[in-house]
Amino acid sequence: MLIVHVQIRVKPECVEAFKAATLANASASLKEPGIARFDFCQRSDDPTRFVLVEAYRTEEAPAAHKQTAHYAAWRKVADPMMAETRSGVWMKSLYPEDAGW
């Protein structure tokens, strides 16, 4: 399993629109065979900061995800809402074992 944590900060006036767009993307992403999990979190102490936690089943799945219509639609809408460039940290899952996902 490949896990990515994506850190995002949006413009204060865009928080609600960003949440709506990202919920739609997350919901559609979970239907992809290569995605085991797609969490969307908002920081409690700063409502303009979000984290996406994406768990991919294969090394090819992230690239496949980026080719989907829902991801392209999300990028088109969400990118202008961001206050800074999003950043991601890639990790390999150690637990649970891949079969546990």
N, CA, C and O atoms as CSV, one atom per row, in Angstrom:
chain,resi,resn,atom,element,x,y,z
A,1,MET,N,N,0.842,-1.178,0.000
A,1,MET,CA,C,0.000,0.000,0.000
A,1,MET,C,C,0.884,1.236,0.000
A,1,MET,O,O,1.878,1.317,0.722
A,2,LEU,N,N,0.502,2.180,-0.814
A,2,LEU,CA,C,1.144,3.487,-0.819
A,2,LEU,C,C,0.180,4.473,-0.180
A,2,LEU,O,O,-0.997,4.515,-0.536
A,3,ILE,N,N,0.669,5.254,0.752
A,3,ILE,CA,C,-0.152,6.220,1.463
A,3,ILE,C,C,0.418,7.606,1.180
A,3,ILE,O,O,1.630,7.813,1.252
A,4,VAL,N,N,-0.454,8.547,0.861
A,4,VAL,CA,C,-0.006,9.931,0.708
A,4,VAL,C,C,-0.843,10.804,1.631
A,4,VAL,O,O,-2.063,10.660,1.716
A,5,HIS,N,N,-0.160,11.713,2.320
A,5,HIS,CA,C,-0.818,12.742,3.123
A,5,HIS,C,C,-0.625,14.052,2.372
A,5,HIS,O,O,0.503,14.514,2.201
A,6,VAL,N,N,-1.715,14.643,1.928
A,6,VAL,CA,C,-1.661,15.888,1.167
A,6,VAL,C,C,-2.110,17.030,2.082
A,6,VAL,O,O,-3.225,17.021,2.602
A,7,GLN,N,N,-1.233,18.001,2.268
A,7,GLN,CA,C,-1.515,19.173,3.100
A,7,GLN,C,C,-2.018,20.300,2.197
A,7,GLN,O,O,-1.394,20.621,1.185
A,8,ILE,N,N,-3.152,20.896,2.571
A,8,ILE,CA,C,-3.764,21.944,1.755
A,8,ILE,C,C,-4.193,23.101,2.647
A,8,ILE,O,O,-4.770,22.891,3.714
A,9,ARG,N,N,-3.911,24.314,2.208
A,9,ARG,CA,C,-4.432,25.513,2.868
A,9,ARG,C,C,-5.203,26.296,1.824
A,9,ARG,O,O,-4.686,26.599,0.748
A,10,VAL,N,N,-6.458,26.623,2.153
A,10,VAL,CA,C,-7.308,27.346,1.214
A,10,VAL,C,C,-7.562,28.768,1.704
A,10,VAL,O,O,-7.366,29.088,2.876
A,11,LYS,N,N,-7.992,29.593,0.793
A,11,LYS,CA,C,-8.348,30.968,1.135
A,11,LYS,C,C,-9.574,30.935,2.051
A,11,LYS,O,O,-10.485,30.139,1.823
A,12,PRO,N,N,-9.613,31.778,3.074
A,12,PRO,CA,C,-10.730,31.733,4.034
A,12,PRO,C,C,-12.106,31.821,3.391
A,12,PRO,O,O,-13.041,31.158,3.839
A,13,GLU,N,N,-12.239,32.615,2.367
A,13,GLU,CA,C,-13.548,32.771,1.717
A,13,GLU,C,C,-13.938,31.560,0.862
A,13,GLU,O,O,-15.051,31.502,0.339
A,14,CYS,N,N,-13.034,30.606,0.721
A,14,CYS,CA,C,-13.280,29.441,-0.133
A,14,CYS,C,C,-13.517,28.143,0.648
A,14,CYS,O,O,-13.712,27.090,0.041
A,15,VAL,N,N,-13.502,28.203,1.965
A,15,VAL,CA,C,-13.564,26.988,2.780
A,15,VAL,C,C,-14.775,26.124,2.427
A,15,VAL,O,O,-14.614,24.931,2.167
A,16,GLU,N,N,-15.945,26.676,2.412
A,16,GLU,CA,C,-17.148,25.863,2.177
A,16,GLU,C,C,-17.187,25.307,0.752
A,16,GLU,O,O,-17.556,24.149,0.556
A,17,ALA,N,N,-16.819,26.102,-0.227
A,17,ALA,CA,C,-16.798,25.626,-1.614
A,17,ALA,C,C,-15.737,24.539,-1.791
A,17,ALA,O,O,-15.953,23.563,-2.510
A,18,PHE,N,N,-14.599,24.714,-1.133
A,18,PHE,CA,C,-13.543,23.702,-1.205
A,18,PHE,C,C,-14.023,22.393,-0.590
A,18,PHE,O,O,-13.787,21.320,-1.144
A,19,LYS,N,N,-14.689,22.479,0.543
A,19,LYS,CA,C,-15.204,21.270,1.188
A,19,LYS,C,C,-16.176,20.539,0.273
A,19,LYS,O,O,-16.108,19.315,0.153
A,20,ALA,N,N,-17.067,21.261,-0.366
A,20,ALA,CA,C,-18.042,20.623,-1.260
A,20,ALA,C,C,-17.348,19.943,-2.441
A,20,ALA,O,O,-17.672,18.806,-2.783
A,21,ALA,N,N,-16.400,20.635,-3.058
A,21,ALA,CA,C,-15.695,20.070,-4.214
A,21,ALA,C,C,-14.875,18.845,-3.810
A,21,ALA,O,O,-14.826,17.856,-4.542
A,22,THR,N,N,-14.238,18.913,-2.653
A,22,THR,CA,C,-13.367,17.822,-2.235
A,22,THR,C,C,-14.167,16.622,-1.756
A,22,THR,O,O,-13.744,15.482,-1.952
A,23,LEU,N,N,-15.305,16.853,-1.138
A,23,LEU,CA,C,-16.177,15.726,-0.770
A,23,LEU,C,C,-16.644,14.971,-2.008
A,23,LEU,O,O,-16.706,13.742,-1.997
A,24,ALA,N,N,-16.970,15.690,-3.069
A,24,ALA,CA,C,-17.379,15.037,-4.320
A,24,ALA,C,C,-16.228,14.215,-4.898
A,24,ALA,O,O,-16.430,13.086,-5.346
A,25,ASN,N,N,-15.025,14.781,-4.885
A,25,ASN,CA,C,-13.857,14.062,-5.403
A,25,ASN,C,C,-13.551,12.836,-4.546
A,25,ASN,O,O,-13.282,11.760,-5.081
A,26,ALA,N,N,-13.590,12.985,-3.234
A,26,ALA,CA,C,-13.296,11.865,-2.339
A,26,ALA,C,C,-14.292,10.733,-2.538
A,26,ALA,O,O,-13.907,9.564,-2.588
A,27,SER,N,N,-15.551,11.070,-2.650
A,27,SER,CA,C,-16.591,10.055,-2.839
A,27,SER,C,C,-16.382,9.284,-4.137
A,27,SER,O,O,-16.482,8.058,-4.160
A,28,ALA,N,N,-16.094,10.003,-5.213
A,28,ALA,CA,C,-15.858,9.342,-6.501
A,28,ALA,C,C,-14.557,8.543,-6.473
A,28,ALA,O,O,-14.474,7.478,-7.083
A,29,SER,N,N,-13.556,9.042,-5.779
A,29,SER,CA,C,-12.263,8.358,-5.711
A,29,SER,C,C,-12.379,6.990,-5.056
A,29,SER,O,O,-11.693,6.050,-5.456
A,30,LEU,N,N,-13.236,6.871,-4.060
A,30,LEU,CA,C,-13.408,5.586,-3.382
A,30,LEU,C,C,-13.985,4.509,-4.284
A,30,LEU,O,O,-13.921,3.326,-3.948
A,31,LYS,N,N,-14.542,4.891,-5.410
A,31,LYS,CA,C,-15.083,3.924,-6.364
A,31,LYS,C,C,-14.007,3.376,-7.293
A,31,LYS,O,O,-14.257,2.422,-8.030
A,32,GLU,N,N,-12.813,3.965,-7.269
A,32,GLU,CA,C,-11.718,3.487,-8.098
A,32,GLU,C,C,-11.163,2.186,-7.519
A,32,GLU,O,O,-10.981,2.087,-6.305
A,33,PRO,N,N,-10.891,1.191,-8.360
A,33,PRO,CA,C,-10.386,-0.079,-7.826
A,33,PRO,C,C,-9.017,0.037,-7.159
A,33,PRO,O,O,-8.685,-0.778,-6.298
A,34,GLY,N,N,-8.225,1.026,-7.536
A,34,GLY,CA,C,-6.889,1.164,-6.984
A,34,GLY,C,C,-6.815,1.935,-5.685
A,34,GLY,O,O,-5.739,2.053,-5.100
A,35,ILE,N,N,-7.944,2.469,-5.216
A,35,ILE,CA,C,-7.944,3.250,-3.982
A,35,ILE,C,C,-8.642,2.459,-2.876
A,35,ILE,O,O,-9.800,2.060,-3.000
A,36,ALA,N,N,-7.895,2.247,-1.791
A,36,ALA,CA,C,-8.446,1.525,-0.642
A,36,ALA,C,C,-9.102,2.462,0.352
A,36,ALA,O,O,-10.037,2.087,1.059
A,37,ARG,N,N,-8.594,3.696,0.398
A,37,ARG,CA,C,-9.111,4.660,1.380
A,37,ARG,C,C,-8.820,6.064,0.882
A,37,ARG,O,O,-7.794,6.312,0.249
A,38,PHE,N,N,-9.736,6.982,1.176
A,38,PHE,CA,C,-9.560,8.379,0.791
A,38,PHE,C,C,-10.217,9.220,1.882
A,38,PHE,O,O,-11.427,9.444,1.861
A,39,ASP,N,N,-9.410,9.681,2.832
A,39,ASP,CA,C,-9.923,10.462,3.958
A,39,ASP,C,C,-9.755,11.951,3.673
A,39,ASP,O,O,-8.765,12.374,3.076
A,40,PHE,N,N,-10.719,12.722,4.102
A,40,PHE,CA,C,-10.698,14.178,3.940
A,40,PHE,C,C,-10.892,14.780,5.321
A,40,PHE,O,O,-11.947,14.611,5.931
A,41,CYS,N,N,-9.871,15.488,5.821
A,41,CYS,CA,C,-9.883,16.004,7.184
A,41,CYS,C,C,-9.659,17.511,7.200
A,41,CYS,O,O,-8.929,18.053,6.369
A,42,GLN,N,N,-10.296,18.175,8.155
A,42,GLN,CA,C,-10.133,19.617,8.356
A,42,GLN,C,C,-9.550,19.832,9.748
A,42,GLN,O,O,-10.003,19.225,10.718
A,43,ARG,N,N,-8.550,20.692,9.840
A,43,ARG,CA,C,-7.945,20.958,11.138
A,43,ARG,C,C,-8.927,21.652,12.066
A,43,ARG,O,O,-9.691,22.519,11.643
A,44,SER,N,N,-8.901,21.269,13.313
A,44,SER,CA,C,-9.779,21.863,14.317
A,44,SER,C,C,-9.360,23.273,14.681
A,44,SER,O,O,-10.210,24.119,14.960
A,45,ASP,N,N,-8.063,23.539,14.681
A,45,ASP,CA,C,-7.562,24.840,15.109
A,45,ASP,C,C,-7.416,25.854,13.985
A,45,ASP,O,O,-7.126,27.022,14.245
A,46,ASP,N,N,-7.613,25.429,12.738
A,46,ASP,CA,C,-7.507,26.333,11.588
A,46,ASP,C,C,-8.371,25.791,10.461
A,46,ASP,O,O,-7.935,24.902,9.729
A,47,PRO,N,N,-9.588,26.305,10.303
A,47,PRO,CA,C,-10.513,25.748,9.317
A,47,PRO,C,C,-10.085,25.936,7.859
A,47,PRO,O,O,-10.744,25.417,6.958
A,48,THR,N,N,-9.003,26.661,7.613
A,48,THR,CA,C,-8.517,26.808,6.235
A,48,THR,C,C,-7.517,25.713,5.862
A,48,THR,O,O,-7.043,25.667,4.727
A,49,ARG,N,N,-7.196,24.834,6.810
A,49,ARG,CA,C,-6.203,23.793,6.555
A,49,ARG,C,C,-6.856,22.411,6.534
A,49,ARG,O,O,-7.660,22.058,7.396
A,50,PHE,N,N,-6.477,21.652,5.516
A,50,PHE,CA,C,-7.050,20.334,5.277
A,50,PHE,C,C,-5.943,19.322,5.023
A,50,PHE,O,O,-4.821,19.678,4.661
A,51,VAL,N,N,-6.284,18.051,5.221
A,51,VAL,CA,C,-5.388,16.954,4.885
A,51,VAL,C,C,-6.205,15.902,4.139
A,51,VAL,O,O,-7.302,15.533,4.556
A,52,LEU,N,N,-5.649,15.435,3.039
A,52,LEU,CA,C,-6.181,14.273,2.339
A,52,LEU,C,C,-5.264,13.109,2.680
A,52,LEU,O,O,-4.042,13.235,2.602
A,53,VAL,N,N,-5.842,11.988,3.053
A,53,VAL,CA,C,-5.075,10.768,3.305
A,53,VAL,C,C,-5.564,9.751,2.289
A,53,VAL,O,O,-6.691,9.261,2.368
A,54,GLU,N,N,-4.701,9.445,1.337
A,54,GLU,CA,C,-5.070,8.567,0.227
A,54,GLU,C,C,-4.266,7.273,0.320
A,54,GLU,O,O,-3.040,7.309,0.424
A,55,ALA,N,N,-4.943,6.146,0.284
A,55,ALA,CA,C,-4.285,4.840,0.344
A,55,ALA,C,C,-4.496,4.134,-0.987
A,55,ALA,O,O,-5.624,3.846,-1.385
A,56,TYR,N,N,-3.386,3.860,-1.667
A,56,TYR,CA,C,-3.423,3.238,-2.993
A,56,TYR,C,C,-2.975,1.786,-2.909
A,56,TYR,O,O,-2.022,1.453,-2.204
A,57,ARG,N,N,-3.683,0.925,-3.644
A,57,ARG,CA,C,-3.407,-0.514,-3.619
A,57,ARG,C,C,-2.162,-0.909,-4.419
A,57,ARG,O,O,-1.503,-1.896,-4.092
A,58,THR,N,N,-1.841,-0.143,-5.462
A,58,THR,CA,C,-0.711,-0.479,-6.327
A,58,THR,C,C,0.095,0.777,-6.635
A,58,THR,O,O,-0.369,1.894,-6.405
A,59,GLU,N,N,1.288,0.588,-7.150
A,59,GLU,CA,C,2.118,1.722,-7.525
A,59,GLU,C,C,1.549,2.468,-8.731
A,59,GLU,O,O,1.863,3.642,-8.932
A,60,GLU,N,N,0.729,1.812,-9.526
A,60,GLU,CA,C,0.122,2.438,-10.700
A,60,GLU,C,C,-1.138,3.236,-10.359
A,60,GLU,O,O,-1.548,4.103,-11.131
A,61,ALA,N,N,-1.740,2.956,-9.237
A,61,ALA,CA,C,-3.027,3.567,-8.883
A,61,ALA,C,C,-2.984,5.091,-8.757
A,61,ALA,O,O,-3.946,5.735,-9.177
A,62,PRO,N,N,-1.933,5.713,-8.208
A,62,PRO,CA,C,-1.938,7.175,-8.144
A,62,PRO,C,C,-2.006,7.828,-9.522
A,62,PRO,O,O,-2.720,8.812,-9.710
A,63,ALA,N,N,-1.267,7.284,-10.481
A,63,ALA,CA,C,-1.305,7.836,-11.841
A,63,ALA,C,C,-2.681,7.627,-12.461
A,63,ALA,O,O,-3.191,8.515,-13.145
A,64,ALA,N,N,-3.285,6.472,-12.232
A,64,ALA,CA,C,-4.628,6.214,-12.755
A,64,ALA,C,C,-5.634,7.186,-12.143
A,64,ALA,O,O,-6.528,7.679,-12.831
A,65,HIS,N,N,-5.485,7.454,-10.862
A,65,HIS,CA,C,-6.375,8.404,-10.182
A,65,HIS,C,C,-6.294,9.778,-10.838
A,65,HIS,O,O,-7.313,10.442,-11.023
A,66,LYS,N,N,-5.101,10.197,-11.185
A,66,LYS,CA,C,-4.919,11.526,-11.773
A,66,LYS,C,C,-5.449,11.620,-13.200
A,66,LYS,O,O,-5.511,12.713,-13.762
A,67,GLN,N,N,-5.828,10.498,-13.789
A,67,GLN,CA,C,-6.407,10.498,-15.137
A,67,GLN,C,C,-7.938,10.499,-15.129
A,67,GLN,O,O,-8.558,10.536,-16.192
A,68,THR,N,N,-8.549,10.457,-13.953
A,68,THR,CA,C,-10.008,10.380,-13.886
A,68,THR,C,C,-10.660,11.740,-14.114
A,68,THR,O,O,-10.057,12.785,-13.869
A,69,ALA,N,N,-11.885,11.704,-14.580
A,69,ALA,CA,C,-12.648,12.941,-14.813
A,69,ALA,C,C,-12.915,13.671,-13.497
A,69,ALA,O,O,-12.857,14.900,-13.448
A,70,HIS,N,N,-13.210,12.919,-12.424
A,70,HIS,CA,C,-13.516,13.601,-11.158
A,70,HIS,C,C,-12.288,14.308,-10.580
A,70,HIS,O,O,-12.421,15.364,-9.963
A,71,TYR,N,N,-11.095,13.739,-10.772
A,71,TYR,CA,C,-9.886,14.418,-10.304
A,71,TYR,C,C,-9.629,15.681,-11.121
A,71,TYR,O,O,-9.293,16.725,-10.561
A,72,ALA,N,N,-9.782,15.593,-12.426
A,72,ALA,CA,C,-9.589,16.775,-13.283
A,72,ALA,C,C,-10.578,17.880,-12.924
A,72,ALA,O,O,-10.214,19.055,-12.881
A,73,ALA,N,N,-11.821,17.505,-12.668
A,73,ALA,CA,C,-12.842,18.493,-12.284
A,73,ALA,C,C,-12.491,19.124,-10.939
A,73,ALA,O,O,-12.646,20.332,-10.758
A,74,TRP,N,N,-12.020,18.307,-9.996
A,74,TRP,CA,C,-11.625,18.835,-8.691
A,74,TRP,C,C,-10.466,19.815,-8.825
A,74,TRP,O,O,-10.499,20.898,-8.240
A,75,ARG,N,N,-9.450,19.446,-9.585
A,75,ARG,CA,C,-8.289,20.337,-9.767
A,75,ARG,C,C,-8.717,21.670,-10.364
A,75,ARG,O,O,-8.258,22.724,-9.925
A,76,LYS,N,N,-9.586,21.631,-11.352
A,76,LYS,CA,C,-10.018,22.862,-12.016
A,76,LYS,C,C,-10.716,23.797,-11.033
A,76,LYS,O,O,-10.517,25.011,-11.076
A,77,VAL,N,N,-11.525,23.237,-10.159
A,77,VAL,CA,C,-12.275,24.037,-9.191
A,77,VAL,C,C,-11.432,24.371,-7.961
A,77,VAL,O,O,-11.450,25.508,-7.491
A,78,ALA,N,N,-10.699,23.396,-7.440
A,78,ALA,CA,C,-10.012,23.555,-6.154
A,78,ALA,C,C,-8.707,24.341,-6.242
A,78,ALA,O,O,-8.384,25.095,-5.324
A,79,ASP,N,N,-7.969,24.184,-7.305
A,79,ASP,CA,C,-6.664,24.853,-7.378
A,79,ASP,C,C,-6.750,26.365,-7.149
A,79,ASP,O,O,-5.932,26.899,-6.400
A,80,PRO,N,N,-7.698,27.077,-7.755
A,80,PRO,CA,C,-7.765,28.519,-7.508
A,80,PRO,C,C,-8.163,28.887,-6.075
A,80,PRO,O,O,-7.964,30.025,-5.649
A,81,MET,N,N,-8.722,27.936,-5.338
A,81,MET,CA,C,-9.122,28.194,-3.955
A,81,MET,C,C,-7.963,28.086,-2.973
A,81,MET,O,O,-8.074,28.524,-1.828
A,82,MET,N,N,-6.861,27.511,-3.413
A,82,MET,CA,C,-5.744,27.251,-2.509
A,82,MET,C,C,-4.937,28.514,-2.257
A,82,MET,O,O,-4.639,29.277,-3.177
A,83,ALA,N,N,-4.588,28.719,-0.987
A,83,ALA,CA,C,-3.806,29.876,-0.580
A,83,ALA,C,C,-2.321,29.659,-0.831
A,83,ALA,O,O,-1.544,30.613,-0.869
A,84,GLU,N,N,-1.934,28.410,-1.000
A,84,GLU,CA,C,-0.541,28.067,-1.289
A,84,GLU,C,C,-0.535,26.719,-1.999
A,84,GLU,O,O,-1.537,26.003,-1.994
A,85,THR,N,N,0.575,26.384,-2.597
A,85,THR,CA,C,0.695,25.111,-3.301
A,85,THR,C,C,0.564,23.960,-2.312
A,85,THR,O,O,1.210,23.956,-1.264
A,86,ARG,N,N,-0.266,22.996,-2.644
A,86,ARG,CA,C,-0.429,21.841,-1.756
A,86,ARG,C,C,0.849,21.012,-1.770
A,86,ARG,O,O,1.622,21.054,-2.728
A,87,SER,N,N,1.059,20.261,-0.698
A,87,SER,CA,C,2.245,19.409,-0.614
A,87,SER,C,C,1.833,18.019,-0.158
A,87,SER,O,O,0.856,17.851,0.572
A,88,GLY,N,N,2.584,17.039,-0.595
A,88,GLY,CA,C,2.275,15.667,-0.238
A,88,GLY,C,C,3.494,14.937,0.282
A,88,GLY,O,O,4.624,15.212,-0.120
A,89,VAL,N,N,3.246,14.002,1.184
A,89,VAL,CA,C,4.291,13.141,1.716
A,89,VAL,C,C,3.866,11.706,1.427
A,89,VAL,O,O,2.782,11.273,1.820
A,90,TRP,N,N,4.744,10.971,0.729
A,90,TRP,CA,C,4.463,9.581,0.360
A,90,TRP,C,C,5.066,8.645,1.391
A,90,TRP,O,O,6.188,8.845,1.855
A,91,MET,N,N,4.293,7.611,1.743
A,91,MET,CA,C,4.729,6.625,2.721
A,91,MET,C,C,4.326,5.232,2.266
A,91,MET,O,O,3.451,5.068,1.417
A,92,LYS,N,N,4.968,4.248,2.837
A,92,LYS,CA,C,4.589,2.853,2.626
A,92,LYS,C,C,3.923,2.368,3.900
A,92,LYS,O,O,4.448,2.558,4.997
A,93,SER,N,N,2.783,1.751,3.750
A,93,SER,CA,C,2.049,1.238,4.908
A,93,SER,C,C,2.792,0.051,5.522
A,93,SER,O,O,3.218,-0.863,4.817
A,94,LEU,N,N,2.938,0.083,6.837
A,94,LEU,CA,C,3.542,-1.029,7.562
A,94,LEU,C,C,2.492,-1.863,8.290
A,94,LEU,O,O,2.655,-3.069,8.474
A,95,TYR,N,N,1.423,-1.206,8.696
A,95,TYR,CA,C,0.344,-1.904,9.400
A,95,TYR,C,C,-0.945,-1.125,9.195
A,95,TYR,O,O,-0.922,0.099,9.323
A,96,PRO,N,N,-2.040,-1.746,8.892
A,96,PRO,CA,C,-2.178,-3.183,8.742
A,96,PRO,C,C,-1.512,-3.693,7.468
A,96,PRO,O,O,-1.178,-2.910,6.579
A,97,GLU,N,N,-1.321,-4.999,7.384
A,97,GLU,CA,C,-0.795,-5.592,6.167
A,97,GLU,C,C,-1.766,-5.309,5.040
A,97,GLU,O,O,-2.947,-5.051,5.278
A,98,ASP,N,N,-1.270,-5.356,3.813
A,98,ASP,CA,C,-2.099,-4.991,2.661
A,98,ASP,C,C,-3.437,-5.729,2.637
A,98,ASP,O,O,-4.456,-5.148,2.261
A,99,ALA,N,N,-3.444,-6.983,3.028
A,99,ALA,CA,C,-4.692,-7.753,3.042
A,99,ALA,C,C,-5.703,-7.201,4.029
A,99,ALA,O,O,-6.898,-7.473,3.907
A,100,GLY,N,N,-5.238,-6.420,5.015
A,100,GLY,CA,C,-6.132,-5.859,6.010
A,100,GLY,C,C,-6.880,-4.624,5.549
A,100,GLY,O,O,-7.750,-4.125,6.264
A,101,TRP,N,N,-6.557,-4.124,4.370
A,101,TRP,CA,C,-7.248,-2.960,3.854
A,101,TRP,C,C,-8.511,-3.402,3.163
A,101,TRP,O,O,-9.257,-2.569,2.647
